[in-house]
């Protein structure tokens, strides 16, 4: 009896669950060998990183179809992983010795 009630409850909850829909979009930074997305905020701004033709990693933002590269001035490699609703970006940067530069 308990099993029947459990199955009935699961079925009832599944029937009332909302249908989830997703839209997938391919993001390619022009000229990049590889592109990785890090995060998106409620305004739809996407951050990530891409590898250029020399194998160097760069941060970028994507707003609509406009890509903007973000590089720390003292780094040889950058990576962006998150963005909040205020537009603050979390990322990393490394200098030529592999040590993160002071910000």
Order of alpha helices (4+ residues) and beta strands (2+ residues): alpha-beta-beta-beta-beta-beta-beta
